[in-house]
Amino acid sequence: MTSVLNSSWFAWAVAVAIGFPVLLVTLTELHNALRRRGSALARPVYLLRTYILPLGALLLLLQRAVGIPEEATSVRVVATLFGVLLLTLTLSGLNATVIQGAPEDSWRRRLPSIFVDVARFTVIAIGVTVIMAIVWGANVGGLFAALGVTSIVLGLALQNSVGQIISGLLLLFEQPFRLGDWISIPTVAGRPSAHGRVVEVNWRATHIDTGGNLLVIPNAELAGALFTNYSRPEGEHRLTVVTTFDATDAPDEVCRMLSTLAASLPELRTDGHVLTAYLGGAEYETSIPLHTPADDEDVRSTFLRWAWYAARRHGLRLDGVTSDFGSADEITSAMRHVTSTLRLTESEQQNLTERVRLIRYGTGERLQKAGEIPSGMRFIIDGRVRLVVTDRRGAVVPVRVLERGDFLGQTTLTRESVLATAFALEEVTVLEFPRDVIERLVRRKPILLQVIGAAIADRRARERRLMAAADDRTAAADESGLSPYR
């Protein structure tokens, strides 16, 4: 009995018999806790508990308790499985701690996949080498020498391909762009220019979503090309739009019109300033601050479309083209839609033809801004206009939709600022009456003053009521901690 207790195998057997269950229970509880927290370390702990711990215990029993020599095939097979699982645990642990556990804005999250793959390959190569050398006693020195000679031969045979791969790796290492960045690439190797968002970067090529297609450019070509990254520096992106007017148009007036137009774009970045510069030769450059390059094409299209309407309202010649819209005959025809509202006689219609203007606004364009004092009244001849107000948080609250026969700018008589902002829901045609014309009409027609006064009171009451209701919802949401506009 004493000889058994003093035997080395007995101590190892007792250690395994006691230590294995204790470690198994401990790792089980740790795995359950990590899984409840959604931790990335749950998988490595599961691998350690389910496979590595039992194999380690079996290996100790075979070598220390049973006394099977290390050179035995059974021990080597178990040791090889144990080494492979340890290698798998190392890879899983590195992935969980270095990659998955990295903060969203850290460099580890932005690390290209090629570097992760190379690191994994290196760990695997080192692990396999150690297993072969320790467990099977292989001559790894000769293996490395053979691999070195083979690498030299393959390098000479594939130097062009290897050069492209190295160029791609250098591009990835420098990281001139990241996933999600918007870049513009000129003509590359006979390929037309492209503009899009980077959606994937691997060891061989960069994938760019151009909106309608997926452009795949080899990194070697991209490394030698000149491209523009619109996403850097962050929060500084600007869209530049060049327009051409007639050389006789006053530059200051054109710059003022373009800047005002760009300032009303809904995609505008609030912390930036619109800049319009005269380039000479009747060309103007408007710089528009935006949140993301993803809005570039839509904003460019909207701005140019609005510029077409705005230039004609201001009597400017965009691209040197004049407009004959708003002729006397068209004004006379449009005047019929406001005759009943303004109670105009035939002679008054004829006298007013030269004093009023027939103008158009594009879809989405702003006709009226909250807080401004109208310089006249505008009657809708065609199209629809939406009136909106904003609460104290800046949330938009719809008021009503104006259609043919309705009017804007009624507070021009009282010199009061308007409470609502007006946007065109489609192409809108309005007949604009200057303030002095409206003043003369209401002096001659007291009943017209009553109609306009009633419209002012009714609209302002409705707008104030909607704003108050929105503010009440906002206050209630602040108290409850919820947003009223979810």
HUKAWO-V17716 format. One record per residue. N is the residue number from 1. SS is DSSP state (A for helix, B for strand, O for the rest). NEAR is the number of other C-alpha atoms within 12 Angstrom. Layout:
n	ss	near
N	SS	NEAR
N	SS	NEAR
This chain:
n	ss	near
1	O	7
2	A	7
3	A	10
4	A	13
5	A	13
6	A	11
7	O	17
8	A	18
9	A	22
10	A	22
11	A	21
12	A	26
13	A	26
14	A	21
15	A	20
16	A	27
17	A	20
18	A	15
19	A	21
20	A	27
21	A	18
22	A	16
23	A	25
24	A	26
25	A	18
26	A	19
27	A	29
28	A	25
29	A	18
30	A	23
31	A	27
32	A	20
33	A	19
34	A	19
35	A	19
36	A	13
37	A	12
38	O	15
39	O	21
40	O	25
41	A	32
42	A	30
43	A	32
44	A	32
45	A	33
46	A	31
47	A	29
48	A	32
49	A	31
50	A	23
51	A	26
52	A	32
53	A	32
54	A	25
55	A	28
56	A	30
57	A	32
58	A	28
59	A	32
60	A	32
61	A	28
62	A	28
63	A	25
64	A	25
65	A	24
66	O	20
67	O	20
68	O	20
69	O	18
70	O	23
71	O	18
72	O	17
73	A	15
74	A	19
75	A	28
76	A	26
77	A	22
78	A	31
79	A	31
80	A	30
81	A	26
82	A	30
83	A	33
84	A	31
85	A	31
86	A	30
87	A	30
88	A	28
89	A	31
90	A	28
91	A	30
92	A	28
93	A	27
94	A	24
95	A	26
96	A	23
97	A	22
98	A	23
99	A	28
100	A	24
101	O	22
102	O	18
103	O	13
104	O	12
105	O	12
106	O	13
107	O	16
108	O	21
109	O	22
110	O	29
111	O	31
112	O	33
113	A	26
114	A	26
115	A	24
116	A	25
117	A	18
118	A	17
119	A	21
120	A	22
121	A	17
122	A	16
123	A	23
124	A	24
125	A	20
126	A	21
127	A	26
128	A	27
129	A	26
130	A	24
131	A	28
132	A	24
133	A	20
134	A	19
135	O	28
136	O	24
137	O	16
138	O	16
139	O	17
140	A	20
141	A	15
142	A	13
143	A	17
144	A	16
145	A	13
146	A	14
147	A	15
148	A	14
149	A	14
150	A	15
151	A	16
152	A	15
153	A	13
154	A	15
155	A	18
156	A	14
157	A	13
158	O	16
159	A	16
160	A	14
161	A	18
162	A	20
163	A	20
164	A	23
165	A	26
166	A	24
167	A	26
168	A	32
169	A	30
170	A	23
171	A	31
172	A	33
173	A	25
174	A	15
175	O	24
176	O	28
177	O	33
178	O	33
179	O	27
180	O	24
181	O	32
182	B	34
183	B	36
184	B	29
185	B	31
186	O	21
187	O	18
188	B	23
189	O	15
190	O	8
191	B	16
192	O	13
193	O	21
194	B	28
195	B	30
196	B	37
197	B	36
198	B	34
199	B	25
200	B	30
201	B	36
202	O	32
203	O	30
204	O	30
205	B	30
206	B	38
207	B	30
208	B	34
209	B	26
210	O	23
211	O	19
212	O	11
213	O	14
214	B	19
215	B	28
216	B	27
217	B	32
218	B	31
219	A	33
220	A	29
221	A	28
222	A	37
223	A	30
224	O	20
225	O	21
226	O	17
227	B	22
228	B	24
229	B	28
230	O	34
231	O	29
232	O	21
233	O	16
234	O	18
235	O	17
236	O	22
237	O	30
238	B	35
239	B	35
240	B	26
241	B	30
242	B	28
243	B	32
244	B	32
245	B	34
246	O	23
247	O	21
248	O	22
249	O	28
250	O	21
251	A	26
252	A	17
253	A	23
254	A	37
255	A	33
256	A	25
257	A	35
258	A	42
259	A	31
260	A	26
261	A	37
262	A	41
263	A	31
264	O	31
265	O	33
266	O	22
267	O	27
268	B	30
269	O	25
270	O	17
271	O	16
272	O	20
273	O	22
274	O	30
275	B	26
276	B	31
277	B	27
278	B	27
279	B	19
280	B	18
281	O	18
282	O	26
283	B	28
284	B	33
285	B	28
286	B	34
287	B	33
288	B	40
289	B	36
290	B	34
291	O	26
292	O	31
293	A	37
294	A	27
295	A	28
296	A	33
297	A	21
298	A	20
299	A	33
300	A	29
301	A	19
302	A	25
303	A	40
304	A	28
305	A	26
306	A	35
307	A	42
308	A	34
309	A	34
310	A	32
311	A	37
312	A	30
313	A	30
314	O	27
315	O	28
316	O	32
317	O	30
318	B	33
319	O	24
320	O	21
321	O	18
322	O	21
323	O	21
324	O	16
325	O	18
326	O	28
327	O	17
328	A	21
329	A	18
330	A	23
331	A	31
332	A	28
333	A	19
334	A	31
335	A	39
336	O	27
337	O	28
338	O	31
339	A	24
340	A	16
341	A	26
342	A	36
343	O	24
344	O	24
345	O	18
346	A	16
347	A	12
348	A	23
349	A	29
350	A	20
351	A	17
352	A	30
353	O	28
354	O	23
355	O	24
356	O	33
357	B	34
358	B	35
359	B	35
360	B	37
361	B	38
362	O	34
363	O	28
364	O	30
365	O	36
366	B	33
367	B	45
368	B	34
369	O	26
370	O	26
371	O	18
372	O	20
373	O	24
374	O	30
375	O	26
376	B	31
377	B	34
378	B	43
379	B	39
380	B	37
381	B	35
382	B	28
383	O	26
384	O	33
385	B	41
386	B	33
387	B	37
388	B	33
389	B	36
390	B	29
391	O	28
392	O	18
393	O	20
394	O	14
395	O	20
396	B	23
397	B	31
398	B	24
399	B	27
400	B	22
401	B	24
402	B	30
403	O	25
404	O	24
405	O	27
406	O	31
407	B	39
408	B	42
409	O	43
410	A	42
411	A	36
412	A	29
413	O	32
414	O	22
415	O	19
416	O	20
417	O	22
418	O	33
419	O	35
420	O	41
421	B	34
422	B	38
423	B	34
424	B	30
425	O	24
426	O	23
427	O	26
428	B	32
429	B	37
430	B	41
431	B	41
432	B	38
433	B	37
434	B	26
435	A	25
436	A	19
437	A	28
438	A	33
439	A	26
440	A	19
441	A	26
442	A	24
443	A	15
444	A	16
445	O	19
446	A	17
447	A	16
448	A	25
449	A	25
450	A	19
451	A	19
452	A	30
453	A	21
454	A	16
455	A	21
456	A	28
457	A	20
458	A	17
459	A	28
460	A	26
461	A	18
462	A	23
463	A	29
464	A	23
465	A	21
466	A	28
467	A	28
468	A	20
469	A	20
470	A	28
471	A	26
472	A	18
473	A	25
474	A	25
475	A	19
476	A	16
477	A	17
478	A	15
479	A	12
480	A	11
481	O	11
482	O	13
483	O	17
484	O	21
485	O	17
486	O	8
